[in-house]
Amino acid sequence: MLKFGLSAAVGAAIGSLARLQISYWFQTPSQTSFPWATFAVNVVGALLIGLAATSQRVASSENRRHFVVTGLLGGFTTFSAIAVETLQLANSPIISATYVVGTFAIGVAATHIGSLLGQRR
């Protein structure tokens, strides 16, 4: 159990640092602007989770699965940021709704595409 926990923790640290770097690249100018950084991270993360979850290389090792899926990609993507940014966009209901619906719809589609890609390998 400790081995898997450490694998997930190291992966989560790397994923969180990658998410932070991407947020610096996107630099949302105000709290009423569309949160492109979180949107991009979650769509890319969903695609990669779909790919990793169906990859034999990842699925065949419990330790690798905890590192990649639970840790790295779990640390990279973030539901809490979606929640906070949705509340920050409350003054712009159309942008807020677009963000929530778009994030989930495109995220699910990206996960599906990733899983299809993973099955092809």
PyRosetta script that sets phi, psi and omega in degrees:
from pyrosetta import init, pose_from_sequence

init()
pose = pose_from_sequence("MLKFGLSAAVGAAIGSLARLQISYWFQTPSQTSFPWATFAVNVVGALLIGLAATSQRVASSENRRHFVVTGLLGGFTTFSAIAVETLQLANSPIISATYVVGTFAIGVAATHIGSLLGQRR")
pose.set_psi(1, -43.8)
pose.set_omega(1, -179.7)
pose.set_phi(2, -62.5)
pose.set_psi(2, -39.7)
pose.set_omega(2, 179.5)
pose.set_phi(3, -59.7)
pose.set_psi(3, -44.7)
pose.set_omega(3, -179.7)
pose.set_phi(4, -69.1)
pose.set_psi(4, -38.0)
pose.set_omega(4, 177.9)
pose.set_phi(5, -63.3)
pose.set_psi(5, -41.7)
pose.set_omega(5, 178.2)
pose.set_phi(6, -67.4)
pose.set_psi(6, -38.8)
pose.set_omega(6, 177.1)
pose.set_phi(7, -61.4)
pose.set_psi(7, -46.0)
pose.set_omega(7, 179.8)
pose.set_phi(8, -65.2)
pose.set_psi(8, -40.1)
pose.set_omega(8, -179.0)
pose.set_phi(9, -65.0)
pose.set_psi(9, -43.6)
pose.set_omega(9, 178.6)
pose.set_phi(10, -65.0)
pose.set_psi(10, -44.2)
pose.set_omega(10, 177.1)
pose.set_phi(11, -60.5)
pose.set_psi(11, -42.5)
pose.set_omega(11, -179.9)
pose.set_phi(12, -63.8)
pose.set_psi(12, -38.4)
pose.set_omega(12, 178.2)
pose.set_phi(13, -63.0)
pose.set_psi(13, -44.8)
pose.set_omega(13, 179.5)
pose.set_phi(14, -65.3)
pose.set_psi(14, -44.0)
pose.set_omega(14, 179.3)
pose.set_phi(15, -62.4)
pose.set_psi(15, -41.1)
pose.set_omega(15, 179.2)
pose.set_phi(16, -65.7)
pose.set_psi(16, -40.1)
pose.set_omega(16, 177.6)
pose.set_phi(17, -65.3)
pose.set_psi(17, -38.5)
pose.set_omega(17, 177.1)
pose.set_phi(18, -64.6)
pose.set_psi(18, -42.3)
pose.set_omega(18, 178.1)
pose.set_phi(19, -62.6)
pose.set_psi(19, -41.7)
pose.set_omega(19, 178.2)
pose.set_phi(20, -61.3)
pose.set_psi(20, -44.0)
pose.set_omega(20, 179.3)
pose.set_phi(21, -61.8)
pose.set_psi(21, -42.2)
pose.set_omega(21, 179.2)
pose.set_phi(22, -64.6)
pose.set_psi(22, -37.8)
pose.set_omega(22, 178.5)
pose.set_phi(23, -63.7)
pose.set_psi(23, -32.8)
pose.set_omega(23, 175.9)
pose.set_phi(24, -68.9)
pose.set_psi(24, -35.0)
pose.set_omega(24, 178.7)
pose.set_phi(25, -66.6)
pose.set_psi(25, -36.7)
pose.set_omega(25, -175.8)
pose.set_phi(26, -86.6)
pose.set_psi(26, -31.1)
pose.set_omega(26, 179.3)
pose.set_phi(27, 33.3)
pose.set_psi(27, 83.6)
pose.set_omega(27, 176.4)
pose.set_phi(28, -67.6)
pose.set_psi(28, 122.1)
pose.set_omega(28, -172.7)
pose.set_phi(29, -68.4)
pose.set_psi(29, -29.5)
pose.set_omega(29, -179.4)
pose.set_phi(30, -149.8)
pose.set_psi(30, 168.7)
pose.set_omega(30, -178.9)
pose.set_phi(31, -73.9)
pose.set_psi(31, -7.7)
pose.set_omega(31, 177.9)
pose.set_phi(32, -102.6)
pose.set_psi(32, 2.1)
pose.set_omega(32, 177.4)
pose.set_phi(33, -85.9)
pose.set_psi(33, 153.4)
pose.set_omega(33, 178.1)
pose.set_phi(34, -62.8)
pose.set_psi(34, 130.3)
pose.set_omega(34, -176.8)
pose.set_phi(35, -79.8)
pose.set_psi(35, 76.2)
pose.set_omega(35, -174.7)
pose.set_phi(36, -61.9)
pose.set_psi(36, -36.2)
pose.set_omega(36, -177.2)
pose.set_phi(37, -62.0)
pose.set_psi(37, -50.9)
pose.set_omega(37, -179.4)
pose.set_phi(38, -65.6)
pose.set_psi(38, -39.7)
pose.set_omega(38, 177.9)
pose.set_phi(39, -59.3)
pose.set_psi(39, -49.6)
pose.set_omega(39, -178.7)
pose.set_phi(40, -63.4)
pose.set_psi(40, -44.2)
pose.set_omega(40, 179.9)
pose.set_phi(41, -60.1)
pose.set_psi(41, -44.9)
pose.set_omega(41, -177.4)
pose.set_phi(42, -70.8)
pose.set_psi(42, -35.6)
pose.set_omega(42, 177.5)
pose.set_phi(43, -69.4)
pose.set_psi(43, -46.9)
pose.set_omega(43, 178.1)
pose.set_phi(44, -63.3)
pose.set_psi(44, -43.2)
pose.set_omega(44, 178.1)
pose.set_phi(45, -61.6)
pose.set_psi(45, -40.1)
pose.set_omega(45, 177.9)
pose.set_phi(46, -63.7)
pose.set_psi(46, -43.0)
pose.set_omega(46, 177.2)
pose.set_phi(47, -60.0)
pose.set_psi(47, -46.6)
pose.set_omega(47, -178.1)
pose.set_phi(48, -68.7)
pose.set_psi(48, -35.7)
pose.set_omega(48, 177.1)
pose.set_phi(49, -65.8)
pose.set_psi(49, -41.8)
pose.set_omega(49, 176.4)
pose.set_phi(50, -60.5)
pose.set_psi(50, -42.4)
pose.set_omega(50, 179.3)
pose.set_phi(51, -65.8)
pose.set_psi(51, -48.0)
pose.set_omega(51, -177.2)
pose.set_phi(52, -66.5)
pose.set_psi(52, -39.6)
pose.set_omega(52, -176.7)
pose.set_phi(53, -65.3)
pose.set_psi(53, -24.8)
pose.set_omega(53, -179.8)
pose.set_phi(54, -104.4)
pose.set_psi(54, -1.6)
pose.set_omega(54, 179.4)
pose.set_phi(55, -76.2)
pose.set_psi(55, 127.2)
pose.set_omega(55, 178.1)
pose.set_phi(56, -60.8)
pose.set_psi(56, -35.9)
pose.set_omega(56, -178.7)
pose.set_phi(57, -62.3)
pose.set_psi(57, -40.1)
pose.set_omega(57, 179.3)
pose.set_phi(58, -80.9)
pose.set_psi(58, -46.4)
pose.set_omega(58, -175.8)
pose.set_phi(59, -66.0)
pose.set_psi(59, -25.9)
pose.set_omega(59, -176.4)
pose.set_phi(60, -76.7)
pose.set_psi(60, -10.5)
pose.set_omega(60, -179.0)
pose.set_phi(61, -128.8)
pose.set_psi(61, 118.4)
pose.set_omega(61, -179.9)
pose.set_phi(62, -62.2)
pose.set_psi(62, -38.7)
pose.set_omega(62, 179.3)
pose.set_phi(63, -64.7)
pose.set_psi(63, -44.2)
pose.set_omega(63, 179.3)
pose.set_phi(64, -64.0)
pose.set_psi(64, -40.7)
pose.set_omega(64, 179.2)
pose.set_phi(65, -62.3)
pose.set_psi(65, -42.7)
pose.set_omega(65, 178.6)
pose.set_phi(66, -65.4)
pose.set_psi(66, -39.2)
pose.set_omega(66, 179.5)
pose.set_phi(67, -66.7)
pose.set_psi(67, -50.7)
pose.set_omega(67, -172.9)
pose.set_phi(68, -78.1)
pose.set_psi(68, -56.6)
pose.set_omega(68, -172.3)
pose.set_phi(69, -77.6)
pose.set_psi(69, -56.4)
pose.set_omega(69, -177.2)
pose.set_phi(70, -69.5)
pose.set_psi(70, -46.9)
pose.set_omega(70, -175.2)
pose.set_phi(71, -83.6)
pose.set_psi(71, -73.1)
pose.set_omega(71, -173.6)
pose.set_phi(72, -57.0)
pose.set_psi(72, -55.8)
pose.set_omega(72, -176.3)
pose.set_phi(73, -79.4)
pose.set_psi(73, -30.1)
pose.set_omega(73, 173.7)
pose.set_phi(74, -66.3)
pose.set_psi(74, -37.6)
pose.set_omega(74, 176.7)
pose.set_phi(75, -74.1)
pose.set_psi(75, -28.4)
pose.set_omega(75, -179.1)
pose.set_phi(76, -74.1)
pose.set_psi(76, -45.2)
pose.set_omega(76, 180.0)
pose.set_phi(77, -86.5)
pose.set_psi(77, 162.3)
pose.set_omega(77, -175.9)
pose.set_phi(78, -155.8)
pose.set_psi(78, 119.3)
pose.set_omega(78, 175.7)
pose.set_phi(79, -80.5)
pose.set_psi(79, -35.1)
pose.set_omega(79, -177.5)
pose.set_phi(80, -61.9)
pose.set_psi(80, -36.6)
pose.set_omega(80, 177.7)
pose.set_phi(81, -66.0)
pose.set_psi(81, -37.5)
pose.set_omega(81, 176.9)
pose.set_phi(82, -60.3)
pose.set_psi(82, -45.2)
pose.set_omega(82, -178.7)
pose.set_phi(83, -61.4)
pose.set_psi(83, -48.2)
pose.set_omega(83, -178.8)
pose.set_phi(84, -63.8)
pose.set_psi(84, -46.6)
pose.set_omega(84, -177.6)
pose.set_phi(85, -67.3)
pose.set_psi(85, -32.0)
pose.set_omega(85, 175.7)
pose.set_phi(86, -64.1)
pose.set_psi(86, -42.6)
pose.set_omega(86, 177.4)
pose.set_phi(87, -66.1)
pose.set_psi(87, -36.6)
pose.set_omega(87, 178.3)
pose.set_phi(88, -66.4)
pose.set_psi(88, -27.0)
pose.set_omega(88, 179.7)
pose.set_phi(89, -89.8)
pose.set_psi(89, 7.8)
pose.set_omega(89, -175.4)
pose.set_phi(90, -57.3)
pose.set_psi(90, -27.3)
pose.set_omega(90, 178.1)
pose.set_phi(91, -74.4)
pose.set_psi(91, -12.9)
pose.set_omega(91, 177.3)
pose.set_phi(92, -123.2)
pose.set_psi(92, 79.5)
pose.set_omega(92, -172.6)
pose.set_phi(93, -57.9)
pose.set_psi(93, -34.0)
pose.set_omega(93, -179.4)
pose.set_phi(94, -69.0)
pose.set_psi(94, -43.7)
pose.set_omega(94, 178.1)
pose.set_phi(95, -65.8)
pose.set_psi(95, -42.2)
pose.set_omega(95, 179.5)
pose.set_phi(96, -59.7)
pose.set_psi(96, -49.0)
pose.set_omega(96, -179.9)
pose.set_phi(97, -65.1)
pose.set_psi(97, -40.2)
pose.set_omega(97, 178.4)
pose.set_phi(98, -61.6)
pose.set_psi(98, -41.3)
pose.set_omega(98, 179.3)
pose.set_phi(99, -62.5)
pose.set_psi(99, -48.7)
pose.set_omega(99, -178.1)
pose.set_phi(100, -64.7)
pose.set_psi(100, -52.3)
pose.set_omega(100, -178.0)
pose.set_phi(101, -64.0)
pose.set_psi(101, -44.9)
pose.set_omega(101, -179.9)
pose.set_phi(102, -62.7)
pose.set_psi(102, -43.2)
pose.set_omega(102, -179.7)
pose.set_phi(103, -61.0)
pose.set_psi(103, -47.0)
pose.set_omega(103, -177.5)
pose.set_phi(104, -73.5)
pose.set_psi(104, -43.6)
pose.set_omega(104, -178.9)
pose.set_phi(105, -64.7)
pose.set_psi(105, -49.1)
pose.set_omega(105, -178.7)
pose.set_phi(106, -71.3)
pose.set_psi(106, -33.4)
pose.set_omega(106, 176.8)
pose.set_phi(107, -63.5)
pose.set_psi(107, -44.0)
pose.set_omega(107, 177.7)
pose.set_phi(108, -65.3)
pose.set_psi(108, -42.9)
pose.set_omega(108, 178.1)
pose.set_phi(109, -61.7)
pose.set_psi(109, -42.5)
pose.set_omega(109, 179.7)
pose.set_phi(110, -64.5)
pose.set_psi(110, -40.0)
pose.set_omega(110, 177.3)
pose.set_phi(111, -62.7)
pose.set_psi(111, -42.3)
pose.set_omega(111, 178.5)
pose.set_phi(112, -62.8)
pose.set_psi(112, -45.5)
pose.set_omega(112, 178.3)
pose.set_phi(113, -61.3)
pose.set_psi(113, -43.6)
pose.set_omega(113, 177.5)
pose.set_phi(114, -60.6)
pose.set_psi(114, -41.3)
pose.set_omega(114, 179.7)
pose.set_phi(115, -67.8)
pose.set_psi(115, -36.4)
pose.set_omega(115, 176.1)
pose.set_phi(116, -64.6)
pose.set_psi(116, -41.8)
pose.set_omega(116, 177.5)
pose.set_phi(117, -63.6)
pose.set_psi(117, -39.8)
pose.set_omega(117, 179.1)
pose.set_phi(118, -65.9)
pose.set_psi(118, -33.6)
pose.set_omega(118, 179.6)
pose.set_phi(119, -72.3)
pose.set_psi(119, -25.1)
pose.set_omega(119, -178.7)
pose.set_phi(120, -74.6)
pose.set_psi(120, -18.0)
pose.set_omega(120, -177.2)
pose.set_phi(121, -77.4)
pose.dump_pdb("model.pdb")
